Amino acid sequence: MAFDISSIIILITLAIIFVVFLIFDLFGRNEQYGYLAYIVAVVPVNYFWAIGGNQANISLIAYIILFVLWIITILRDTIGVYQKKDKEINEILMYLALGILVQLIVTAILPEIISTLQAFTDKFWFFWLPNVHSPIFDETIALVFKITVTVLIFLVIIPLILDVKDEEVSLPIVVVFVALFIIPFLYLSYVWIPEAMGVLTFLFAVILFIILLLITRGQEKK
């Protein structure tokens, strides 16, 4: 596959479909299909990866685009939560998790179908993923990748923190909240300082734990 006129038209069409779900609320249909934008974003990005996968930086660029699309969608929904009051944090996290799951499934299948995609990715278990630390990638593109994934993770954490602020939350629930972010923290640590991944993840977890203790209230004694 390559970037010819037909593939570009298909790519534009898939991008338009994503935009439709991104602005779905503007159609005034009183339906919650706008959340599907997290999943639909995977389609044009992976098509872009498939048609340009024989170029070194395309796999990393594809993920940058995917993270940017998710960032835009999260910002849309965060506004919905705190201004319009028509969105829910739980639904945002659920659909984002579904989008990530779909993306992982695609990375396990697509490179097996299009073998050229394997050249610029590393296989982790069943998944073919770009290694941001590989020398095959342009340093600037690698830096943009690191920044976008960092922004994405913190945009997920901040609404959660705001949602539980001043709420009555027991210590075990605080621990569960922190545990939910261990995997994102591990990946973030790997992206920036892989040789100190464990200790950096521990630092992030402790900071989040302290923040949650400061902004939430303990349960009243009975």
C-alpha positions in Angstrom: 0.0 0.0 0.0 1.1 3.6 -0.6 0.0 7.2 -0.5 -1.8 7.4 -3.9 -4.8 9.5 -4.7 -7.3 6.8 -3.8 -5.8 6.0 -0.4 -5.6 9.7 0.4 -9.3 10.1 -0.4 -10.2 7.1 1.8 -8.0 8.6 4.6 -9.8 11.9 4.4 -13.2 10.1 4.4 -12.2 8.2 7.6 -11.0 11.4 9.2 -14.4 13.1 8.4 -16.2 10.1 10.1 -14.1 10.8 13.2 -15.0 14.5 13.1 -18.7 13.6 12.8 -18.5 11.6 16.1 -16.3 14.3 17.7 -19.0 17.0 17.1 -21.9 14.5 17.4 -23.6 16.6 20.1 -24.0 19.5 17.7 -26.5 17.5 15.7 -28.9 17.8 18.7 -29.9 14.1 18.6 -29.8 13.6 22.4 -27.8 10.4 22.0 -24.5 9.6 23.6 -22.7 8.3 20.4 -20.2 11.1 20.7 -18.2 8.8 23.1 -17.5 6.5 20.1 -15.0 9.1 18.9 -12.4 7.4 21.2 -12.9 4.2 19.2 -13.5 5.7 15.8 -10.2 7.6 16.1 -8.4 4.3 15.8 -9.6 3.7 12.2 -8.0 6.6 10.2 -4.9 6.4 12.3 -4.3 2.7 11.5 -5.2 3.2 7.9 -2.6 5.9 7.8 -0.1 3.5 9.4 -1.0 0.7 6.9 -0.5 2.8 3.8 2.7 4.4 4.9 4.2 1.6 7.1 7.2 1.1 4.8 8.6 4.4 6.1 10.5 4.6 9.3 8.8 7.4 11.1 5.2 6.6 10.0 4.4 4.2 12.9 5.5 6.8 15.5 3.7 9.6 13.6 0.5 7.5 13.6 0.6 7.2 17.4 1.2 10.9 17.7 -1.9 11.6 15.6 -3.9 9.0 17.6 -2.9 10.6 20.9 -3.7 14.1 19.6 -7.2 12.9 18.5 -7.8 11.4 22.0 -6.5 14.6 23.6 -9.0 16.7 21.6 -11.8 14.3 22.5 -10.9 14.3 26.2 -10.8 18.1 26.2 -14.3 18.1 24.6 -15.7 15.8 27.2 -13.9 17.6 30.1 -15.7 20.7 29.1 -18.9 18.7 29.0 -18.3 17.5 32.6 -17.5 20.8 34.2 -19.4 23.3 32.1 -22.3 21.7 30.3 -22.8 19.0 32.9 -23.7 16.5 30.1 -20.7 14.2 30.4 -19.6 11.6 33.0 -16.0 10.9 34.0 -16.7 7.2 34.3 -18.0 7.0 30.7 -15.0 9.0 29.4 -12.5 6.6 31.1 -14.5 3.6 29.9 -14.6 4.6 26.2 -11.0 5.7 26.3 -10.1 2.3 27.7 -12.1 0.6 24.9 -10.2 2.7 22.4 -6.9 1.6 23.8 -8.0 -2.0 23.8 -9.1 -1.8 20.2 -5.8 -0.2 19.3 -3.9 -3.0 21.0 -6.0 -5.6 19.1 -5.2 -3.9 15.8 -1.5 -3.8 16.6 -1.6 -7.6 17.1 -3.5 -8.3 13.8 -2.5 -5.6 11.2 1.3 -6.2 11.1 0.6 -10.0 10.7 -1.5 -9.1 7.6 0.9 -6.4 6.3 4.3 -7.7 7.1 6.1 -4.5 6.1 4.7 -2.9 9.3 6.9 -5.2 11.4 10.1 -3.5 10.2 9.7 -0.4 12.3 8.0 -1.9 15.4 9.0 -4.3 18.2 6.9 -7.2 19.3 5.8 -7.1 22.9 3.9 -10.2 23.7 1.3 -10.2 20.8 1.5 -6.5 20.0 3.7 -4.8 17.4 4.5 -1.4 18.9 7.0 1.4 18.0 9.9 1.6 20.3 10.4 5.4 20.9 14.0 4.8 22.0 14.9 3.1 18.7 17.6 5.0 16.7 15.5 4.5 13.5 13.2 7.3 14.5 13.9 11.0 14.1 14.7 12.6 17.5 12.2 15.4 17.1 9.4 13.1 16.2 10.3 10.9 19.2 10.2 13.9 21.5 6.8 15.0 20.1 5.6 11.4 20.8 6.8 11.6 24.4 5.1 15.0 25.0 1.8 13.9 23.5 1.6 10.7 25.5 2.5 12.7 28.7 -0.3 15.2 28.0 -2.8 12.4 27.3 -2.1 10.7 30.6 -2.3 13.9 32.6 -5.5 14.9 30.9 -7.0 11.7 32.2 -5.7 12.1 35.7 -6.7 15.8 36.2 -10.5 15.3 35.6 -10.4 12.3 38.0 -8.7 14.4 40.6 -11.3 17.2 40.2 -14.1 14.7 40.3 -13.1 13.3 43.7 -12.1 16.7 45.2 -13.7 17.3 48.6 -15.5 13.9 48.4 -15.6 11.4 51.2 -13.2 8.7 50.1 -11.8 5.9 52.2 -8.1 5.1 52.3 -8.6 1.7 50.4 -10.4 3.5 47.6 -7.5 6.0 47.4 -5.2 3.1 47.0 -7.4 1.6 44.3 -7.4 4.9 42.4 -3.6 5.0 42.5 -3.4 1.3 41.4 -5.5 2.1 38.3 -2.7 4.4 37.1 0.2 2.1 37.7 0.3 0.9 34.1 0.0 4.4 32.6 2.8 5.5 35.0 4.9 2.5 34.0 4.5 3.4 30.3 5.2 7.1 31.0 8.3 6.2 32.9 9.5 3.9 30.2 9.0 6.6 27.5 11.1 9.1 29.4 13.6 7.2 31.5 13.5 3.5 30.8 16.5 2.7 33.0 14.7 4.1 36.0 11.2 3.0 35.0 10.4 1.2 38.3 11.5 4.0 40.7 10.0 6.7 38.6 6.7 4.9 38.5 6.9 4.5 42.3 7.5 8.3 42.6 4.5 9.1 40.4 2.3 6.8 42.4 3.3 8.3 45.7 2.7 11.8 44.4 -0.8 10.9 43.2 -1.4 9.2 46.5 -0.5 12.3 48.5 -2.6 14.5 46.2 -5.6 12.3 46.7 -5.1 12.3 50.5 -4.9 16.1 50.4 -8.0 16.8 48.3 -10.4 14.1 49.6 -12.1 13.6 53.0 -11.8 10.5 55.1 -15.0 8.7 56.2 -16.6 9.9 59.4 -16.3 7.6 62.4 -19.5 5.8 63.4 
